[in-house]
Amino acid sequence: MTKKARKLSSKFIVESYELKTVEVDGKTTGQIKIIGKKTGPPSKRLVFHQKGLKVTAAKILYKNKKGQIEYEPARINHHRGFEEVRIHTASPMYGGEYELVIDFTHLARPPKKSKDIPLRQLFPSIDEPDVLTDFDVI
């Protein structure tokens, strides 16, 4: 049984998702590009919902007036009890525009795509009813 999921949309507001999936030898892997805005105080992690996924790599790009800063993930934690993936960095991330590219695999066969399946089973996301965002499959 999962613990009560926390509201993640107050920390990161998603503007768009771009999903790319590939199936090789019955194993589905994917890459998602998430563009959005980090809000709140500086922190050293970004948190997304996930269920049945394993994040294998991540790239975090912060865009500000002076240019771009790339943050190297220090570690990636999967918190199965909360159905979350947490991407930690060594230095603090400040509020502003971010672009994340996350590589992931499905631990089990992904469900057939349907409007009734939570996005967290398809890709790392913030799939809360008040902030649902359309996504593009490329």
Backbone as JSON Lines, residues from 0, in Angstrom:
{"i":0,"aa":"M","n":[0.84,-1.17,0.0],"ca":[0.0,0.0,0.0],"c":[0.9,1.24,0.0]}
{"i":1,"aa":"T","n":[0.54,2.22,-0.78],"ca":[1.35,3.42,-0.85],"c":[0.93,4.41,0.22]}
{"i":2,"aa":"K","n":[1.87,5.22,0.62],"ca":[1.58,6.29,1.56],"c":[0.89,7.41,0.81]}
{"i":3,"aa":"K","n":[0.37,8.37,1.53],"ca":[-0.32,9.48,0.88],"c":[0.67,10.3,0.07]}
{"i":4,"aa":"A","n":[0.37,10.46,-1.21],"ca":[1.25,11.23,-2.09],"c":[1.17,12.7,-1.75]}
{"i":5,"aa":"R","n":[2.31,13.36,-1.82],"ca":[2.37,14.79,-1.56],"c":[2.08,15.58,-2.82]}
{"i":6,"aa":"K","n":[1.63,16.8,-2.64],"ca":[1.34,17.68,-3.78],"c":[2.66,18.27,-4.28]}
{"i":7,"aa":"L","n":[3.08,17.87,-5.47],"ca":[4.36,18.3,-6.02],"c":[4.24,19.55,-6.87]}
{"i":8,"aa":"S","n":[3.03,19.87,-7.3],"ca":[2.84,21.0,-8.23],"c":[3.15,22.34,-7.59]}
{"i":9,"aa":"S","n":[3.26,22.41,-6.27],"ca":[3.6,23.68,-5.63],"c":[5.09,23.97,-5.72]}
{"i":10,"aa":"K","n":[5.9,22.98,-6.08],"ca":[7.36,23.15,-6.17],"c":[7.87,23.25,-7.6]}
{"i":11,"aa":"F","n":[7.14,22.64,-8.55],"ca":[7.58,22.66,-9.95],"c":[6.33,22.7,-10.83]}
{"i":12,"aa":"I","n":[6.24,23.69,-11.68],"ca":[5.09,23.87,-12.57],"c":[5.51,23.45,-13.97]}
{"i":13,"aa":"V","n":[4.91,22.39,-14.48],"ca":[5.26,21.85,-15.79],"c":[4.57,22.64,-16.88]}
{"i":14,"aa":"E","n":[5.35,23.05,-17.89],"ca":[4.79,23.73,-19.06],"c":[4.56,22.74,-20.2]}
{"i":15,"aa":"S","n":[5.48,21.77,-20.36],"ca":[5.3,20.78,-21.42],"c":[6.13,19.53,-21.16]}
{"i":16,"aa":"Y","n":[5.65,18.42,-21.75],"ca":[6.36,17.15,-21.75],"c":[6.55,16.73,-23.21]}
{"i":17,"aa":"E","n":[7.72,16.15,-23.5],"ca":[7.97,15.51,-24.8],"c":[8.47,14.11,-24.51]}
{"i":18,"aa":"L","n":[7.69,13.12,-24.91],"ca":[7.98,11.73,-24.59],"c":[8.46,10.98,-25.82]}
{"i":19,"aa":"K","n":[9.54,10.22,-25.63],"ca":[10.05,9.34,-26.68],"c":[10.23,7.96,-26.05]}
{"i":20,"aa":"T","n":[9.57,6.94,-26.6],"ca":[9.72,5.58,-26.07],"c":[10.23,4.65,-27.15]}
{"i":21,"aa":"V","n":[10.93,3.63,-26.71],"ca":[11.5,2.63,-27.61],"c":[11.33,1.27,-26.95]}
{"i":22,"aa":"E","n":[10.98,0.26,-27.72],"ca":[10.89,-1.1,-27.19],"c":[11.94,-1.94,-27.87]}
{"i":23,"aa":"V","n":[12.82,-2.55,-27.07],"ca":[13.87,-3.42,-27.59],"c":[13.8,-4.74,-26.83]}
{"i":24,"aa":"D","n":[13.64,-5.82,-27.56],"ca":[13.58,-7.16,-26.97],"c":[12.56,-7.24,-25.83]}
{"i":25,"aa":"G","n":[11.41,-6.63,-26.02],"ca":[10.34,-6.69,-25.03],"c":[10.52,-5.76,-23.84]}
{"i":26,"aa":"K","n":[11.6,-4.98,-23.81],"ca":[11.84,-4.05,-22.71],"c":[11.61,-2.63,-23.22]}
{"i":27,"aa":"T","n":[10.75,-1.9,-22.53],"ca":[10.43,-0.54,-22.96],"c":[11.27,0.46,-22.21]}
{"i":28,"aa":"T","n":[11.97,1.3,-22.96],"ca":[12.73,2.39,-22.38],"c":[12.16,3.69,-22.92]}
{"i":29,"aa":"G","n":[12.43,4.76,-22.23],"ca":[11.91,6.04,-22.69],"c":[12.8,7.19,-22.27]}
{"i":30,"aa":"Q","n":[12.51,8.31,-22.88],"ca":[13.17,9.57,-22.53],"c":[12.1,10.63,-22.53]}
{"i":31,"aa":"I","n":[12.07,11.42,-21.49],"ca":[11.09,12.49,-21.38],"c":[11.81,13.82,-21.19]}
{"i":32,"aa":"K","n":[11.38,14.8,-21.96],"ca":[11.9,16.16,-21.76],"c":[10.79,16.94,-21.05]}
{"i":33,"aa":"I","n":[11.11,17.48,-19.89],"ca":[10.15,18.24,-19.1],"c":[10.63,19.68,-19.05]}
{"i":34,"aa":"I","n":[9.78,20.6,-19.48],"ca":[10.08,22.02,-19.42],"c":[9.13,22.63,-18.41]}
{"i":35,"aa":"G","n":[9.68,23.39,-17.47],"ca":[8.83,23.98,-16.45],"c":[9.56,24.98,-15.6]}
{"i":36,"aa":"K","n":[8.87,25.4,-14.55],"ca":[9.39,26.44,-13.67],"c":[9.46,25.92,-12.24]}
{"i":37,"aa":"K","n":[10.66,26.03,-11.63],"ca":[10.83,25.68,-10.23],"c":[10.41,26.9,-9.4]}
{"i":38,"aa":"T","n":[9.63,26.65,-8.36],"ca":[9.19,27.73,-7.48],"c":[9.66,27.43,-6.06]}
{"i":39,"aa":"G","n":[9.46,28.36,-5.18],"ca":[9.82,28.16,-3.78],"c":[11.28,28.46,-3.5]}
{"i":40,"aa":"P","n":[11.72,28.13,-2.29],"ca":[13.1,28.42,-1.9],"c":[14.1,27.52,-2.63]}
{"i":41,"aa":"P","n":[15.39,27.89,-2.63],"ca":[16.4,27.03,-3.24],"c":[16.37,25.64,-2.61]}
{"i":42,"aa":"S","n":[16.61,24.63,-3.42],"ca":[16.65,23.26,-2.92],"c":[17.64,22.46,-3.77]}
{"i":43,"aa":"K","n":[17.97,21.29,-3.28],"ca":[18.93,20.44,-3.98],"c":[18.28,19.2,-4.59]}
{"i":44,"aa":"R","n":[16.94,19.27,-4.82],"ca":[16.29,18.13,-5.45],"c":[15.02,18.54,-6.18]}
{"i":45,"aa":"L","n":[14.7,17.75,-7.18],"ca":[13.43,17.86,-7.89],"c":[12.73,16.52,-7.72]}
{"i":46,"aa":"V","n":[11.42,16.56,-7.52],"ca":[10.66,15.35,-7.23],"c":[9.53,15.21,-8.25]}
{"i":47,"aa":"F","n":[9.38,13.99,-8.78],"ca":[8.33,13.69,-9.74],"c":[7.65,12.39,-9.34]}
{"i":48,"aa":"H","n":[6.37,12.27,-9.7],"ca":[5.64,11.03,-9.47],"c":[6.14,9.97,-10.45]}
{"i":49,"aa":"Q","n":[6.12,8.71,-10.03],"ca":[6.43,7.59,-10.9],"c":[5.85,6.34,-10.27]}
{"i":50,"aa":"K","n":[5.53,5.37,-11.1],"ca":[5.06,4.08,-10.59],"c":[5.5,3.01,-11.58]}
{"i":51,"aa":"G","n":[6.34,2.11,-11.09],"ca":[6.81,1.02,-11.94],"c":[7.87,1.46,-12.94]}
{"i":52,"aa":"L","n":[8.56,2.56,-12.65],"ca":[9.6,3.06,-13.54],"c":[10.94,3.07,-12.82]}
{"i":53,"aa":"K","n":[12.01,3.01,-13.58],"ca":[13.37,3.15,-13.05],"c":[14.06,4.23,-13.85]}
{"i":54,"aa":"V","n":[14.38,5.34,-13.2],"ca":[15.1,6.43,-13.86],"c":[16.57,6.04,-13.9]}
{"i":55,"aa":"T","n":[17.14,6.03,-15.1],"ca":[18.52,5.59,-15.27],"c":[19.5,6.75,-15.44]}
{"i":56,"aa":"A","n":[19.02,7.91,-15.88],"ca":[19.89,9.08,-16.06],"c":[19.02,10.33,-16.12]}
{"i":57,"aa":"A","n":[19.64,11.46,-15.8],"ca":[18.92,12.73,-15.86],"c":[19.9,13.85,-16.18]}
{"i":58,"aa":"K","n":[19.39,14.85,-16.87],"ca":[20.16,16.05,-17.2],"c":[19.27,17.24,-16.82]}
{"i":59,"aa":"I","n":[19.82,18.18,-16.06],"ca":[19.05,19.33,-15.6],"c":[19.71,20.59,-16.14]}
{"i":60,"aa":"L","n":[18.93,21.4,-16.83],"ca":[19.43,22.63,-17.43],"c":[18.62,23.81,-16.89]}
{"i":61,"aa":"Y","n":[19.29,24.76,-16.25],"ca":[18.65,25.96,-15.7],"c":[18.89,27.11,-16.67]}
{"i":62,"aa":"K","n":[17.82,27.78,-17.07],"ca":[17.94,28.88,-18.02],"c":[17.62,30.19,-17.31]}
{"i":63,"aa":"N","n":[18.59,31.12,-17.36],"ca":[18.34,32.44,-16.77],"c":[18.81,33.53,-17.74]}
{"i":64,"aa":"K","n":[18.77,34.78,-17.3],"ca":[19.14,35.92,-18.16],"c":[20.58,35.85,-18.64]}
{"i":65,"aa":"K","n":[21.45,35.28,-17.83],"ca":[22.88,35.24,-18.16],"c":[23.27,34.05,-19.04]}
{"i":66,"aa":"G","n":[22.34,33.13,-19.24],"ca":[22.65,31.95,-20.05],"c":[22.07,30.69,-19.44]}
{"i":67,"aa":"Q","n":[22.82,29.61,-19.53],"ca":[22.35,28.32,-19.05],"c":[23.36,27.71,-18.09]}
{"i":68,"aa":"I","n":[22.85,27.02,-17.1],"ca":[23.69,26.29,-16.15],"c":[23.21,24.85,-16.15]}
{"i":69,"aa":"E","n":[24.14,23.9,-16.3],"ca":[23.78,22.49,-16.25],"c":[24.12,21.95,-14.87]}
{"i":70,"aa":"Y","n":[23.15,21.33,-14.24],"ca":[23.35,20.69,-12.94],"c":[23.56,19.2,-13.15]}
{"i":71,"aa":"E","n":[24.58,18.66,-12.53],"ca":[24.84,17.22,-12.58],"c":[24.06,16.57,-11.44]}
{"i":72,"aa":"P","n":[23.26,15.56,-11.74],"ca":[22.59,14.84,-10.66],"c":[23.62,14.14,-9.77]}
{"i":73,"aa":"A","n":[23.54,14.38,-8.46],"ca":[24.43,13.71,-7.51],"c":[23.94,12.29,-7.25]}
{"i":74,"aa":"R","n":[22.62,12.13,-7.21],"ca":[22.03,10.79,-7.05],"c":[20.56,10.85,-7.45]}
{"i":75,"aa":"I","n":[20.03,9.68,-7.74],"ca":[18.62,9.54,-8.11],"c":[18.03,8.49,-7.18]}
{"i":76,"aa":"N","n":[17.04,8.89,-6.39],"ca":[16.4,7.99,-5.45],"c":[14.98,7.68,-5.89]}
{"i":77,"aa":"H","n":[14.61,6.41,-5.8],"ca":[13.23,5.98,-6.08],"c":[12.57,5.7,-4.74]}
{"i":78,"aa":"H","n":[11.56,6.47,-4.42],"ca":[10.83,6.28,-3.17],"c":[9.52,5.58,-3.52]}
{"i":79,"aa":"R","n":[9.55,4.26,-3.46],"ca":[8.4,3.47,-3.9],"c":[7.17,3.69,-3.02]}
{"i":80,"aa":"G","n":[7.36,3.95,-1.73],"ca":[6.24,4.18,-0.82],"c":[5.4,5.38,-1.22]}
{"i":81,"aa":"F","n":[6.04,6.42,-1.73],"ca":[5.34,7.62,-2.18],"c":[5.14,7.63,-3.69]}
{"i":82,"aa":"E","n":[5.62,6.6,-4.39],"ca":[5.59,6.54,-5.85],"c":[6.24,7.79,-6.44]}
{"i":83,"aa":"E","n":[7.46,8.08,-5.97],"ca":[8.19,9.26,-6.41],"c":[9.6,8.88,-6.86]}
{"i":84,"aa":"V","n":[10.16,9.74,-7.71],"ca":[11.58,9.69,-8.02],"c":[12.14,11.06,-7.64]}
{"i":85,"aa":"R","n":[13.26,11.05,-6.95],"ca":[13.88,12.28,-6.47],"c":[15.25,12.42,-7.1]}
{"i":86,"aa":"I","n":[15.45,13.52,-7.81],"ca":[16.72,13.79,-8.48],"c":[17.45,14.84,-7.67]}
{"i":87,"aa":"H","n":[18.56,14.44,-7.05],"ca":[19.33,15.31,-6.17],"c":[20.53,15.92,-6.91]}
{"i":88,"aa":"T","n":[20.88,17.15,-6.54],"ca":[22.06,17.81,-7.08],"c":[22.99,18.2,-5.93]}
{"i":89,"aa":"A","n":[24.26,18.44,-6.25],"ca":[25.23,18.82,-5.22],"c":[25.07,20.28,-4.8]}
{"i":90,"aa":"S","n":[24.66,21.12,-5.72],"ca":[24.49,22.54,-5.39],"c":[23.02,22.93,-5.49]}
{"i":91,"aa":"P","n":[22.63,23.99,-4.78],"ca":[21.22,24.37,-4.76],"c":[20.71,24.87,-6.12]}
{"i":92,"aa":"M","n":[19.46,24.54,-6.39],"ca":[18.79,25.03,-7.6],"c":[17.83,26.14,-7.16]}
{"i":93,"aa":"Y","n":[17.84,27.22,-7.9],"ca":[17.02,28.38,-7.57],"c":[15.78,28.41,-8.45]}
{"i":94,"aa":"G","n":[14.82,29.22,-8.07],"ca":[13.59,29.35,-8.83],"c":[13.87,29.85,-10.24]}
{"i":95,"aa":"G","n":[13.1,29.39,-11.2],"ca":[13.27,29.82,-12.58],"c":[12.93,28.73,-13.56]}
{"i":96,"aa":"E","n":[13.3,28.96,-14.82],"ca":[12.98,28.05,-15.92],"c":[13.99,26.89,-15.98]}
{"i":97,"aa":"Y","n":[13.47,25.68,-16.1],"ca":[14.3,24.48,-16.17],"c":[13.87,23.59,-17.32]}
{"i":98,"aa":"E","n":[14.86,22.87,-17.86],"ca":[14.6,21.83,-18.85],"c":[15.27,20.57,-18.32]}
{"i":99,"aa":"L","n":[14.51,19.51,-18.16],"ca":[15.04,18.24,-17.68],"c":[14.89,17.2,-18.78]}
{"i":100,"aa":"V","n":[15.9,16.37,-18.92],"ca":[15.82,15.23,-19.81],"c":[16.08,14.01,-18.94]}
{"i":101,"aa":"I","n":[15.08,13.14,-18.86],"ca":[15.13,11.99,-17.97],"c":[15.02,10.71,-18.79]}
{"i":102,"aa":"D","n":[15.99,9.8,-18.63],"ca":[15.94,8.48,-19.26],"c":[15.38,7.5,-18.24]}
{"i":103,"aa":"F","n":[14.49,6.62,-18.69],"ca":[13.87,5.68,-17.76],"c":[13.53,4.37,-18.47]}
{"i":104,"aa":"T","n":[13.29,3.34,-17.67],"ca":[12.81,2.06,-18.17],"c":[11.58,1.67,-17.35]}
{"i":105,"aa":"H","n":[10.74,0.85,-17.95],"ca":[9.59,0.31,-17.23],"c":[10.03,-0.96,-16.55]}
{"i":106,"aa":"L","n":[9.75,-1.1,-15.25],"ca":[10.12,-2.31,-14.52],"c":[9.21,-3.47,-14.9]}
{"i":107,"aa":"A","n":[8.0,-3.17,-15.3],"ca":[7.05,-4.17,-15.78],"c":[6.57,-3.72,-17.16]}
{"i":108,"aa":"R","n":[5.82,-4.53,-17.81],"ca":[5.27,-4.16,-19.11],"c":[4.41,-2.9,-18.93]}
{"i":109,"aa":"P","n":[4.66,-1.84,-19.7],"ca":[3.85,-0.64,-19.54],"c":[2.4,-0.9,-19.9]}
{"i":110,"aa":"P","n":[1.48,-0.23,-19.21],"ca":[0.07,-0.44,-19.52],"c":[-0.28,0.11,-20.9]}
{"i":111,"aa":"K","n":[-1.35,-0.41,-21.47],"ca":[-1.84,0.13,-22.74],"c":[-2.24,1.58,-22.49]}
{"i":112,"aa":"K","n":[-1.9,2.47,-23.4],"ca":[-2.19,3.89,-23.21],"c":[-3.7,4.11,-23.24]}
{"i":113,"aa":"S","n":[-4.18,4.76,-22.21],"ca":[-5.6,5.05,-22.07],"c":[-5.74,6.3,-21.22]}
{"i":114,"aa":"K","n":[-6.84,6.99,-21.37],"ca":[-7.04,8.21,-20.59],"c":[-7.21,7.91,-19.11]}
{"i":115,"aa":"D","n":[-7.47,6.64,-18.75],"ca":[-7.69,6.29,-17.35],"c":[-6.42,5.87,-16.62]}
{"i":116,"aa":"I","n":[-5.31,5.72,-17.33],"ca":[-4.05,5.29,-16.71],"c":[-3.31,6.53,-16.21]}
{"i":117,"aa":"P","n":[-2.91,6.52,-14.93],"ca":[-2.15,7.67,-14.41],"c":[-0.85,7.85,-15.19]}
{"i":118,"aa":"L","n":[-0.51,9.11,-15.46],"ca":[0.71,9.4,-16.21],"c":[1.94,8.85,-15.51]}
{"i":119,"aa":"R","n":[1.93,8.76,-14.19],"ca":[3.1,8.27,-13.45],"c":[3.48,6.85,-13.84]}
{"i":120,"aa":"Q","n":[2.57,6.1,-14.49],"ca":[2.88,4.76,-14.96],"c":[3.48,4.77,-16.36]}
{"i":121,"aa":"L","n":[3.37,5.9,-17.06],"ca":[3.91,6.01,-18.41],"c":[5.27,6.69,-18.42]}
{"i":122,"aa":"F","n":[5.44,7.74,-17.59],"ca":[6.7,8.47,-17.51],"c":[6.73,9.29,-16.23]}
{"i":123,"aa":"P","n":[7.95,9.68,-15.74],"ca":[8.03,10.54,-14.55],"c":[7.3,11.85,-14.83]}
{"i":124,"aa":"S","n":[6.4,12.25,-13.93],"ca":[5.56,13.41,-14.21],"c":[5.02,14.02,-12.93]}
{"i":125,"aa":"I","n":[4.3,15.1,-13.1],"ca":[3.47,15.66,-12.04],"c":[2.06,15.53,-12.56]}
{"i":126,"aa":"D","n":[1.4,14.45,-12.17],"ca":[0.08,14.15,-12.72],"c":[-1.02,14.43,-11.7]}
{"i":127,"aa":"E","n":[-1.08,15.66,-11.27],"ca":[-2.1,16.07,-10.31],"c":[-3.24,16.75,-11.06]}
{"i":128,"aa":"P","n":[-4.48,16.48,-10.67],"ca":[-5.64,16.96,-11.43],"c":[-5.64,18.46,-11.73]}
{"i":129,"aa":"D","n":[-5.13,19.28,-10.82],"ca":[-5.17,20.72,-11.05],"c":[-4.06,21.21,-11.97]}
{"i":130,"aa":"V","n":[-3.13,20.36,-12.35],"ca":[-2.01,20.8,-13.19],"c":[-1.73,19.85,-14.35]}
{"i":131,"aa":"L","n":[-2.72,19.1,-14.79],"ca":[-2.48,18.18,-15.91],"c":[-2.07,18.96,-17.14]}
{"i":132,"aa":"T","n":[-1.01,18.5,-17.78],"ca":[-0.44,19.16,-18.96],"c":[-0.46,18.18,-20.1]}
{"i":133,"aa":"D","n":[-0.78,18.66,-21.28],"ca":[-0.7,17.81,-22.47],"c":[0.74,17.38,-22.7]}
{"i":134,"aa":"F","n":[0.91,16.22,-23.35],"ca":[2.27,15.81,-23.68],"c":[2.32,15.36,-25.11]}
{"i":135,"aa":"D","n":[3.49,15.56,-25.71],"ca":[3.72,15.17,-27.1],"c":[4.55,13.89,-27.12]}
{"i":136,"aa":"V","n":[4.15,12.95,-27.96],"ca":[4.92,11.72,-28.16],"c":[5.69,11.88,-29.46]}
{"i":137,"aa":"I","n":[7.02,11.77,-29.37],"ca":[7.85,11.93,-30.57],"c":[8.56,10.64,-30.9]}
